Amino acid sequence: MAMHLNENAGEDNEMHDINVTPFIDVILVLLIIFMVAAPLATVDVKVNLPASSSEPQPRPEKPVYLSVKADKAMFIGNEPVTDATMVDTLNSITAGKKDTTVFFRADKTVDYETLMNVMDRLRQAGYLKIGLVGEEAATAHRPG
């Protein structure tokens, strides 16, 4: 490595070399972060979701439950609803408060398309807080 000094230059001349050492340090740190984070981004997908080992969350004072049975019949609370009446019933129960959490329960045999259609209808109606409800696993395996 050679170092070049402007000994022969006058007092007014400046060195115009860029110091790349901080740039290289930042790049190396980013490289290490990406090398550590990349394996975490991959997911092995094996889905069997109905049971959950997470801690049960406290129930709100007046929860709003939207249930889909195995025969695709929908209920809000204990009241049967259809695709056409679901939004109006939710609006009357929540008094139009779109920030109300809707707890969504579905039978484990309900197909994914039905779940997505119901959640899409909720999103279109403005209900963006949706809590998915599952059974607590009897033999919960908790890592750690």
C-alpha positions in Angstrom: 0.0 0.0 0.0 1.5 3.3 -1.0 0.6 6.6 0.5 0.8 9.6 -1.7 1.4 13.0 -0.1 1.3 16.2 -2.0 4.6 17.5 -0.9 5.4 19.3 -4.1 2.0 20.9 -4.4 1.4 24.4 -3.2 -0.6 25.4 -0.1 -3.8 25.9 -2.0 -4.0 22.3 -3.4 -6.2 19.9 -1.5 -6.3 16.1 -1.6 -9.4 14.8 -3.2 -9.4 11.1 -2.1 -12.5 9.6 -0.7 -12.1 7.7 2.5 -13.9 4.4 1.8 -13.2 2.7 5.2 -16.5 3.7 6.8 -18.4 2.6 3.7 -16.7 -0.9 3.8 -17.5 -1.2 7.5 -21.2 -0.5 6.9 -21.3 -3.0 4.0 -19.7 -5.7 6.0 -22.1 -5.2 8.9 -25.1 -5.3 6.5 -23.7 -8.5 4.9 -23.5 -10.2 8.3 -27.1 -9.1 9.2 -28.4 -10.5 5.9 -26.4 -13.7 6.3 -28.0 -14.2 9.8 -31.5 -13.1 8.8 -31.8 -15.0 5.4 -32.3 -18.5 6.9 -35.0 -17.2 9.3 -37.1 -15.9 6.3 -37.7 -19.4 5.0 -40.7 -21.4 6.2 -41.5 -25.1 6.1 -45.2 -25.2 5.5 -47.1 -28.0 7.2 -50.5 -26.6 8.2 -52.8 -28.2 10.7 -54.0 -25.1 12.6 -57.1 -25.5 14.7 -55.2 -26.0 18.0 -53.0 -23.3 19.5 -50.4 -23.4 22.3 -50.4 -19.7 22.8 -51.4 -18.1 26.0 -55.2 -17.3 26.0 -55.9 -13.6 25.7 -58.3 -11.9 28.1 -61.9 -11.8 26.7 -63.4 -8.3 26.1 -66.5 -7.3 28.0 -68.8 -7.8 25.0 -67.1 -9.9 22.4 -68.5 -10.1 18.8 -68.1 -13.6 17.5 -68.5 -14.5 13.8 -68.8 -18.3 13.4 -68.7 -20.5 10.4 -70.0 -24.0 10.9 -68.9 -27.1 8.9 -71.9 -26.7 6.6 -70.8 -23.1 5.9 -73.7 -21.6 7.9 -72.6 -18.3 9.5 -73.6 -16.9 12.8 -72.9 -13.6 14.6 -73.2 -14.5 18.2 -76.1 -16.9 18.2 -78.0 -15.2 15.3 -77.8 -16.9 11.9 -76.7 -14.5 9.1 -76.0 -14.8 5.3 -73.4 -13.1 3.1 -76.0 -10.4 2.4 -77.0 -9.7 6.0 -73.6 -10.2 7.7 -72.4 -6.6 7.4 -75.7 -5.0 8.4 -75.9 -7.3 11.5 -72.3 -6.4 12.4 -73.0 -2.7 12.0 -76.1 -2.9 14.3 -74.3 -4.9 17.0 -71.1 -2.7 17.0 -73.1 0.5 16.5 -71.1 1.3 13.4 -67.7 1.2 15.3 -65.3 -0.2 12.7 -62.5 -0.5 15.2 -64.3 -3.3 17.1 -62.5 -6.6 17.1 -64.5 -9.3 15.4 -63.5 -12.8 16.8 -63.7 -15.2 13.8 -64.3 -18.8 14.6 -64.5 -21.6 12.0 -64.9 -25.3 12.0 -61.7 -27.1 11.1 -63.4 -28.7 8.1 -64.3 -25.3 6.5 -62.3 -24.8 3.3 -59.8 -22.0 3.0 -61.8 -20.2 0.2 -64.7 -19.8 2.5 -62.5 -18.3 5.2 -60.9 -15.9 2.8 -64.3 -14.8 1.4 -65.7 -14.0 4.9 -62.5 -12.2 5.9 -62.6 -10.2 2.6 -66.2 -9.2 3.2 -65.2 -8.0 6.7 -62.3 -6.0 5.2 -64.6 -4.4 2.6 -67.0 -3.5 5.3 -64.2 -1.7 7.2 -63.7 -4.2 10.0 -59.9 -4.5 10.0 -59.4 -5.9 13.6 -60.1 -9.6 13.2 -59.1 -12.1 15.9 -58.8 -15.7 14.9 -60.1 -18.1 17.6 -58.8 -21.6 18.0 -59.0 -24.4 20.6 -56.3 -24.5 23.2 -54.2 -27.6 22.7 -54.6 -30.2 25.4 -50.9 -31.2 25.1 -49.4 -27.9 24.5 -45.7 -28.1 23.6 -44.1 -24.8 24.4 -40.6 -24.3 23.1 -38.0 -23.0 25.6 
